[in-house]
C-alpha cells in the first residue's frame, strides 16, 4: 500500500508528538472523511520500512505500539 495522502496525514498527526497506532487511527477517523482506523497500521508499517517513523515499543507492531517521527538530526 503506497498512498502519499495517507502517509502525509499520519506524519501530520505524529508531528504533535508520539502516539499509539490506535490513537493515530482514531485521529484519522475523526479528522478525515476518507480514512478509517484500520488504515493507520498499514500506513505505519509502510512508514517504518521507509524510515519515516520510529516504533518506540518493543515487539511486534500492533495497534498498541507507540510510534513517533524520528528525532531531528
N, C-alpha and C positions, 0 to 999 in steps of 0.2 A: 504494500500500500504506500503510495507516494502521493500525498496531497499537500501541496505547498500552503494552501489556505489553512488547513487544519494544523499543520506543524507551526505555522506562524501564530495562530491563536494560542496554542499550548505554550509557546515561548513567551507570548504576552502575559499569560497568567503567571508563569514562573518568574517573570521579571518582578513581580510583587514579593517574591520570596518562595522558599521551599514549600512543597505541598505533597500530600499523598496523591497517588494516581486517581483514587476515588474522588478526592476534592477537586482535582482538575476536571474530572468527568462531570461532576455536579455543576461546576462553573460553566462548562461547555453547554450543558442543558439549559441553564438559566440565562446565560448571556448571548447565546446564538440561537438562531431559528433553524439551523440546519444540522448541528452535530449533537450526538447522543453520548451519554456517559461511556458506552462501550467503545467509542472511538478513541477515548483517552489512552487506554492501554496499548492499542495498536500504534498510536502516534508516538507514545513514549518509547516503545520498542524500537521504532524506526529512528527516533532522535538519539537513542543510546548508541545504536550502530553508527550513526553519523558523528558521534562525539559531541552533540549539541545539548545533551543533558547528562547529569551525574545522578546515579542512584545512590542515595545515602544509606539505605537499609541493606543489610546483607541478605544473601539467599536469593531465591527466585523472584523475578519481577512479578508482583501481583498488584491488585487494587489498593492494598495497604502499604505498598512501598512508598517511601519518601523520596522525592526527586527534586532536583534544583538545576538551575543553569550552572555551567562551570564557572569557577571563580575567574574574575577578570585578571588577565596577566599584566 
